Amino acid sequence: MLRALAIGFVLASSAGNVCAAELLRAPNYDWSGPYIGAHVGKAWGETGNSWRNTVITDWQPDGDISYDGTASGLHLGYLWQRGSLVYGIEGDITWSSLNGDDSQFAGLVNALEMGYVGTFRARLGFSHSNALIYATGGVALGEIEKKDLTLGSSNSNDAVGWAMGGGLEYALWDRLRVRVEYQYVDFGCVVSSLGYDHRADDINIQSVRGGISYGF
């Protein structure tokens, strides 16, 4: 009798472990279809800083501007799968608290602040069981506000650039997925008027962020 109970207990425990494992692991996970999600992380970057006016017509360097802060947003996309090859498209929009000034280089003269950054990218990766490792790249749009702290003037500009990165995504259940991703965005240079011409050169944003997605 005791032996039968012991055997029954072992079998029940094994079945419970199998069920728990099945909840966390789908051996032949299918990434195909639409998905939507949210992300949050850390972002940072640097830009050159130069100026000219009607008297001094050549660009004058005025110290680099570094910036960092938190970044969070939403993403959505669609994936197709052929064997272990997974490819698709994704769009995202990220709001950040990125701001900085040139006080560490040329005195507290110019400042820069990032508003939103949006990207539209292709994704290409390879899946193994529940995991997907991928690369991504495409176009980027953003809003950049430049300020002259001495004159009290400011100007907002829309910027167009490119984005690239990569990451690792893991399916927890049939529809719920988590990811960690690195992204690099380059907006080149942006020129605006602050009572004189101001140029931000080689504007870039790097970010590392975690996310969660729901597939349909």
C-alpha atoms as one frame of an Amber mdcrd trajectory, in Angstrom:
protein
   0.000   0.000   0.000   2.747   2.451   0.977   4.693   1.520  -2.134   1.672
   2.243  -4.334   1.169   5.632  -2.648   4.838   6.488  -3.140   4.686   5.582
  -6.826   1.508   7.636  -7.217   3.135  10.629  -5.525   6.172  10.457  -7.843
   3.972  10.226 -10.939   1.782  13.122  -9.795   4.836  15.269  -9.071   6.314
  14.462 -12.475   3.051  15.359 -14.195   2.928  18.639 -12.291   6.462  19.506
 -13.348   5.675  18.664 -16.970   2.581  20.892 -16.891   4.558  23.764 -15.370
   7.265  23.344 -17.978   4.708  23.348 -20.796   3.358  26.688 -19.567   6.819
  28.221 -19.846   8.005  26.466 -22.958   6.447  25.791 -26.349   9.023  23.629
 -28.195   7.973  24.699 -31.703   6.981  28.284 -31.055   5.554  30.141 -34.045
   6.522  33.846 -34.174   4.234  34.602 -37.132   1.596  37.312 -36.869   1.034
  40.787 -35.445   2.127  41.961 -32.003   2.039  45.066 -29.798   4.028  45.994
 -26.735   5.813  48.532 -24.533   9.447  49.187 -23.655  11.527  51.167 -21.145
  15.243  51.695 -20.688  18.277  53.959 -20.583  19.353  56.275 -23.412  22.386
  58.482 -23.970  24.274  60.323 -26.714  26.389  63.272 -27.809  26.363  65.941
 -30.480  28.775  68.523 -31.794  27.848  72.180 -31.312  28.811  75.051 -33.621
  27.539  78.472 -34.749  27.883  81.232 -37.344  26.309  84.650 -38.000  26.198
  87.346 -40.651  29.649  88.626 -39.629  31.431  85.314 -38.933  30.276  83.129
 -41.793  32.442  80.067 -41.093  31.162  77.523 -38.567  32.718  78.038 -35.129
  32.933  75.038 -32.751  31.422  75.711 -29.343  31.875  72.508 -27.334  30.101
  69.162 -27.523  26.782  68.489 -25.775  26.260  65.169 -23.971  22.866  63.932
 -22.805  21.325  60.930 -21.105  18.096  59.916 -19.435  15.274  57.412 -19.332
  13.269  56.405 -22.392   9.951  54.587 -22.696   7.443  53.959 -25.422   5.313
  51.613 -27.498   6.041  49.292 -30.402   4.033  47.178 -32.840   4.882  44.986
 -35.765   4.307  41.898 -37.841   6.503  38.816 -38.238   6.682  35.982 -40.753
   8.469  32.693 -40.164  10.005  30.174 -42.561  11.629  27.363 -40.613  13.996
  28.984 -38.138  14.185  32.205 -40.195  12.010  35.018 -38.811  11.564  38.361
 -40.582   9.174  41.276 -40.428   8.588  44.967 -39.811   8.278  47.034 -36.645
   7.421  50.617 -35.788   7.993  52.258 -32.435   7.713  55.614 -30.726   9.789
  56.519 -27.691   9.533  59.500 -25.379  12.633  60.467 -23.433  14.035  62.903
 -20.885  17.240  63.444 -22.858  18.746  66.871 -22.277  22.204  68.362 -21.882
  24.268  71.513 -22.250  27.821  72.556 -23.129  28.774  73.755 -19.651  31.485
  71.103 -19.336  33.193  72.342 -22.534  32.511  75.951 -23.494  30.483  77.415
 -20.656  26.735  77.340 -20.095  25.721  78.696 -23.515  23.830  76.123 -25.583
  21.477  73.340 -24.532  19.690  70.589 -26.383  16.610  68.538 -25.527  15.114
  65.507 -27.278  11.358  65.064 -27.518  10.129  61.928 -29.239  12.007  59.456
 -31.417  10.102  57.196 -33.793  11.492  54.449 -36.008  10.208  52.180 -38.756
  12.482  49.156 -39.179  12.900  45.756 -40.759  13.642  42.795 -38.468  15.565
  39.653 -39.374  16.465  36.866 -36.989  16.699  33.200 -36.178  14.580  31.284
 -33.700  15.463  28.339 -31.532  12.703  26.881 -29.385  11.231  29.897 -27.556
  14.142  32.271 -28.255  14.589  34.715 -31.126  17.846  36.578 -31.780  17.510
  39.372 -34.328  19.003  42.406 -36.059  16.972  45.450 -37.055  17.402  48.614
 -39.116  15.439  51.374 -40.827  14.506  55.049 -40.755  14.133  57.325 -37.731
  12.199  60.529 -37.035  12.626  62.820 -34.053  12.096  66.223 -32.472  15.097
  68.222 -31.275  14.875  71.511 -29.382  17.979  73.712 -29.264  18.393  76.610
 -26.857  20.679  79.581 -26.344  20.687  79.965 -22.570  22.388  83.365 -22.751
  19.885  84.970 -25.127  16.920  82.951 -23.870  16.004  81.827 -27.401  15.009
  78.341 -28.565  13.955  76.512 -31.708  12.426  73.078 -32.301  13.337  71.034
 -35.367  12.081  67.806 -36.864  14.939  65.466 -37.736  15.197  62.483 -40.102
  17.869  59.812 -39.789  18.456  56.087 -39.548  18.322  53.429 -36.854  19.916
  50.036 -36.328  20.270  47.538 -33.511  19.595  44.037 -32.329  18.189  42.040
 -29.499  16.995  38.846 -27.934  13.308  37.997 -27.517  11.809  35.101 -25.559
   8.288  33.704 -25.577   7.091  33.014 -22.030   3.700  31.691 -23.078   1.846
  31.285 -26.337   1.223  35.032 -26.702   3.383  36.808 -24.109   6.979  37.703
 -25.022   9.819  39.614 -23.333  12.859  41.212 -24.958  16.073  43.109 -24.374
  17.254  45.345 -27.220  20.061  47.736 -28.135  19.268  50.556 -30.573  21.445
  53.204 -32.236  19.851  56.243 -33.917  21.754  58.817 -36.004  20.173  62.124
 -37.059  23.234  63.641 -38.753  23.248  67.431 -38.335  20.415  69.895 -37.748
  20.663  73.647 -38.341  18.271  76.133 -36.727  18.054  79.836 -35.992  18.590
  81.152 -32.468  19.128  84.747 -33.574  22.134  83.287 -35.430  22.718  79.946
 -37.144  23.249  77.065 -34.725  24.276  73.582 -35.852  24.128  70.321 -33.923
  26.516  67.867 -35.600  26.454  64.049 -35.620  23.416  63.767 -33.354  23.201
  60.232 -32.030  21.167  58.349 -29.455  22.039  54.955 -28.035  19.652  52.994
 -25.857  19.363  49.712 -24.028  15.806  48.790 -23.170  13.639  45.962 -21.998
  10.196  45.284 -23.376   7.136  43.111 -23.243   4.907  42.207 -26.209   1.633
  40.441 -26.850   1.225  38.425 -30.054  -2.077  37.875 -31.826
